[in-house]
Amino acid sequence: MGPLPADGSRTDFTPHPATPAWPSRVHSQLPCGVPLSGRIEETGRVRGWLPGPRLSRLLKAGDTLAYFGLGWLTWRFLDGELHWKLAVAAVGLGGAWLALTSLRMNHLFKTYFDVLSRLEVVIPSTLGAGLALFAVFDTHFLATRVLAGIELAAWGLLLHRYRSNRRHFVRQGHGPVPAGCWLSPPPDVLQPGDLILTSGLVAAGLRESVGHGESVVRARDGSPLSFTCRMDQGALLHGADEFLSGLRSRHGHYIVLRLREGLTREQGQRAEEIAREMIEENRAWCERANRRRGAIIARLPLPRSARDWLIRSWHASGYDWLGLFMGRLAPHRWTCIGACLELYRRLGVKTNPYGTGLLGFGTTLFDPIMPVRFLSDPAFRLLAAGTRPEQAA
C-alpha cells in the first residue's frame, strides 16, 4: 500500500500486502521502535460520524436487551421449558443469534482488538451453530433441516469473513493491534493531546495488547509531559521522555493515538494548567479520605499493630479502584484512562461516550473504560509505521 495523503483523508484501512494473516511468534516479538510493516505515512480507525450521547445509549441499550432476551430464551430451551417442537425452537433461536451477530459484524470487525468484542462473535457463533446442528439431527421434516442447513452455511460464511478480517491486525504482547501501527515511536513525534496506550500488568491480565493510558501535555518550557493516574501514586505529571524510555528498557511497548482535530493553541496552553488542577483535586481528596478512614480505624477495638495494618492497607492513593471494574468517572479520583478522558472533557474534546453501563443509561455496571477501546474512537487516529517526525507534527 502506498503512502496515505498527508492530511489523513483516507477513510479505509487496507493492510500492507506483506502483513501475514496471523503473525508468527517471531513476528509478534518485534523490538520496540521497529515498524510492523512497510512504509505507511499515517492511518487510523475508520473516520466516521460521532453519534450523540443519547443515540449511543439507545443503541447500546438495544444491543444489551437483545443479548439478554436471546440468552434467556436459549437457557429456557436448554432447560426444556420451551413448549415448541425442539427442532423448530432450535432453528428459531439459531436464526435470531445469526441475525443479531450479522447486524453487529461491521462493528465487531473494527473492534477485533477488544477481547470482549471477540467474545461477542465466539459465544453466539458457538450457540447458533450448535442449535442448527441439533435441529438437523432432531427432526424428520425436510423444511426444518433445510433451514438449519442454511443457518450452518451462514455461520460458516460469517466466521470465514471474521477470520479473514484478522489480516488487518497483528499480535503484539498479549493481544492484537492494527497492522501497520507504529510500535513505540520516539518521543520527539509526540504532540499535545496525544493518547499513549502501553503494555503492562493490566494488559497481561486482560489478554490485550495495551492496558494503560497517558495523555501528552506540553510544559511551559516546551518539553513533553505525560499525565495519568497510577494505582500507587494517584494523578501525576511526569516527563514523557523518561517514562517511554523506561518502558522500552523493560521490554514494554506502546502505541500513540492522535486527535483528528488536534488541540487549538489555547487548548494546548490550558492543558498543563488543567492537569495540575486535577492533581491538586486528587491530592485534596486523598487527604480527606485518609483522615476519614484513619478516624474510623482509630475507633476500632483492635491492637495498635492491627490498626496500623488497616491504615496502610486502606490508604487512599488517589486511584479509583472501583472505576477499574465499573465505567464510572468519579469527581476527584480516576483510573489511568479515566484521568485522560476527564482531561479531554475539560478541554472540550468530544469523544465516544464511555462507561455508560450495560443498558447505556449511565449505570456504569460491568462496563469499565478500557484503554484498548479508544482504538475505535473516531475522535482519534492511530499513528502509523514509517511516519517521519516532520509529518507527524
N, C-alpha and C positions, 0 to 999 in steps of 0.2 A: 504494500500500500504506500502510495506516495505521500509527501508531506501535506498536512492539512493547512488550510488558509490561516494566516496569522491572526485573523480576527475571530477564529474559533467558530466559523459559520457552518461547519459540518455538523449535521444533526444525527447521523447514524454512527454506529460503532462497528467497523469491519476489522476483524483480526488480521494481523500480518500473515502472509502465506507461510512463513517459516514457523509459526506458532503451532505446536503439536496439539492433537485433540485432547490429550491429557498428559501433562509433563511427567517425565521420569523422576526418580528420586534425585538424580544428579541435577536435573534442570531446576527442581524446586528449591535447591540449596545454593542458588547463585549468590556470590558475595554481594554485600551491600554496595550500592552505587553503580552496579552493572545493569544496563538496560535489559529488560526481559526479552525484547525482540528488536527488530530493525529500526531504522530511523523514522521516528514519528514526531512531528512537531508538537502537537498537543491534541488532546481528545478529552472526552468526558462522558458522563452518562447522557442518555438521550435528552436533548434540550426540549423542555416541554412546558406545558401550561401548569401553573401552580394553582390547584383548586383552593377555593376559600375554606376556612376552618369549618364552617357549617356543612358544606358539601362533603368534605373529607370525613367528617364524623358520621354523616349519614351513610356514606359508602362503607365505612368500617363497621358500623352497626349492622348493616345488611349482610355483610360477609360473616360476621360473628353469629348472627341469628341463623343464617343458612347452615353454618357448620354445626351449631348446637342442635338444630332441628334434624338434620340428617344423622348426626351422631346418635340422637335419642331414638330415631326410627330404626337405625341399624342395630342398636342394642336390643330393642324390642323384638326385632326379627331373630337375632341370635338367641334370645331368651325364650323364643317360642310364643310370644304374646300377640303377634300379628295374626289375624284370623283369615288373611287371604291365603290362596294357594301358595305354597312356599316358593315355587319356581317363579310365579308371577311377581311376588313381592321382591324376590332377589333381582329380577330384571329391572323392576321399577326403581329400587334403591340404587342399583349399579348405574342406571341411566342418570339418576339425579346427581350422584357423585361425579359422573363423567361431565355433565353439563356445567356444574359449578367449577370444576377444575379447568375445563376448557375456557370458560369465561375469564378466569384469572391467569391464564397461561402467559399472556404478554407481560403482565406484571411480574410473574414468577421467573420469566426469562431474565429480566433486568436485575432481579434481586437474588440471583443464584448464590452470591457471596454470603448471604444470611442463612444460618443453619435452620432457623425457623421457617424460612421460605422453602428450603429444600424439603423439610418435613411435610409442608403443605402439598407436595407432589407425591412423596413416597407413601404416606399413610393413605390418602384417598385412592391412589392407584392400586395399592395392595388390597384394600377393601373392595373396590369396584371390580377388579379382575377376579378376585375370589368369589364374589357374588355371581358374576357372569359364569364362571366355571361351574359353580353349584347348580345354576339354572340349566346348563347344558346337559348335565348328567342326572337331573332330578325330574325331568319331565319327558313325556312321550309326544307332546304337542309340537308339531313342526314349527309353528309360528313363534312359539316361545324360544325354541332352540335357535331359530334364525336371528331373533332379536339379541339373544345372548351372544351369538357369534359375531354380530355386528359390533356389539359393545367391546368384545375382546379385541377385535381388529382396531377399533378406535383407540382403545387404551394402548395397544402396541404402537400405533402411529404417533400418539401423543408422547409416549416415553421415548420413541426414536427421535422426535423433534427436540425433546428436552435434553437428551444425551448429546445430540449434535450441538446444542447451544453451549456445551461445556468448552468448545474450542475458543469461545470468547473470554475464557478465564484460564489462569494458571495457578497452580498450588504454590503458596508461599507460607512457610511456617506451618500453622495448623489449619489453614483454610484457603479458599480460592480468592484471588484478586483479579480485576480485569486485565486481560492480556494487553501488553503494551504500556502498562503504567510504569512510571519512573520510580524505581525502588531506591529508597534512601538517597534522594538528591542532595547535593551540597547545600549548606545553609545560605550561601550567597544568592540563591534563587528565591528565597522566601520574601513574601510581601505582607504588609499589614492586612489582617483579615484572613490569612491562610489558616486552614484547619489541618493540623498534623495528626494522623492516626498511626499508632505504634503497636508493635507486638508487646507481649508481656504475660504476666500470670493470668490475668482475666481472659485474654485471648486464648491461652492454652486451655483454660478450664471450659470455655465455651466452644472449643474446636473451631475457632475462627482465625482469620489472618491478623486482624487488629482488634484491640480491646481497650485502648486508652486514647484519649483525645486532648490536645492542647491547641490553643489559638495564638497566632502570632500578633504581637503588638510592637509598634515601633517606639523606642525610647526617645526622650528629648534629644539625646546626643546622636540619634540616628541608628544605634545598634538594635538588632532584633531581640525582643524578649518573647518569652513563651508563658502564657497564662493558663493555669489549670487549677484543679483542686485534688489533692492527694489524700490517700487514706490516713497517712501518719502525720501530715503537716497542714492539712486544710488548704485554703486558697493561697496561691503564691504566684509571684512573677520571678522568673529566673532567666539567665542568658540562654537563648536558643542554641547558639553555637556549642556551648558546653554540654547542654542537655543532649543534643543529637550526637555529638562526638562520643559521649559516654554510652549512649545507646548502641552505637556501632561497635564500640570496643567490647561490649558484652554480646556481640553477635546478634543483636536485635535488628529489626528493620522497621521502616516507616514509609508511608505514602503521604502525599500532600494534596489536599483539595483546595481549589481557589474559587473565590466568589466570582460568579459570572459577571456581575455588575461592578464588582470592586468597591472599595470604600472611597468615599469622597475625601478631599483634603481635610475637611472639617471633621469627618468621622475618624480618619486616621489620627488626627491630633487629639481627639477626645478619648480614643480607645484606652491609652495608658491611664488617663485620669479615671475613667470608669472602672478599669480593672483594679486600681488601687483603692477606690471607694468600696468595691466588692470585698477586697481583702480586709479592710477595716471593719466592714459589717460582719464578716465572718469571724474575725477575732473577738469583736464585741459579743457576738452570740456565744462563742466558746467560753468567754469569761462568765457570762450569766449562767450558762448551762452547768459549768463546773462548780460555781458557787452553790447553785441549787442542788446539784447532786451531792456535793460534799455535805451540805446541811442535812439532807435526808439520811445519808450514810452515818453521820455522826450520832444520830438519834437511835441507831440500831443497837440492841443489847448484844454486841459481839466483842470478842477480844480486839485489841488495837491492831494486831497483825492482820486479822480478817478485814477490818475496816480499811486499813491501808491497801490491802489487795483489791478490795472493791473499788476504791478511789482510782487506783491505777488502771484497773480493767474497764471501768466505766468512764474513763476520761474522754471528754469531747475534743476531737482534733479539728473539727470543722467540716469533716466529710459526712455526707448524707448516706448513712448505711442503709436506711430503709429505701432510699431512692435507687440503690443498686439493684433492688428486686422489683420496685414499682416505678412507674414513669412520672412520678411527681417532681415538681420543681419547688422546693421549699424556699422561703423568703431569703434566708441568710446562710444556708449551707447547701452544698451541691455535691454531686458526683463529678468526675473529671469532665465528662461530656456535658453534664448539666451546667457546669460553670461556663463552658464555651457558649452553650446555647443561650444562657442568660446574658452574656456579654453581647452576643449578636442582637438579642431582643432589645437591650438598652441602647444599642447603636442604631436601631431602626431597620435592621436587616431582616427581610422576610424569608423564612424557611418553611419547610413542611411542618405541620403540627405533629408534635411528638408527645408520647406519654398520655394519650387520651383514654387508655384503658380498653378492655375487651369490647365494650359496646360503643366506644368512640365518643362518649359524652363526659370526659373528664374524670372518670373513676380511677384511672391510673392502675387498675388491677391487672397484674400479670402482663404488664406492658412496659418493661424497663426501656430507657433510652439507650440503645446500643450504638456504640460508635460506628460499627460497620454499616448501619442503615443510612448514614449520611452519604454513602457512595451513590445512592439512588435519589438524592435530593436535587431537584432541578436548580436550586439556588447555587450549586457548586459544579465545577468541572474538575476532572482528575488531571493532575499534572503528569504528562506522558513522557516516555522514554525518548531521549535524544533532544529534549528541549534545551537550547542554549540559554545561558543566563540572560543575555540581552533580549531574547524572545520571550522569556518567562516574565520579564518586567512589564 
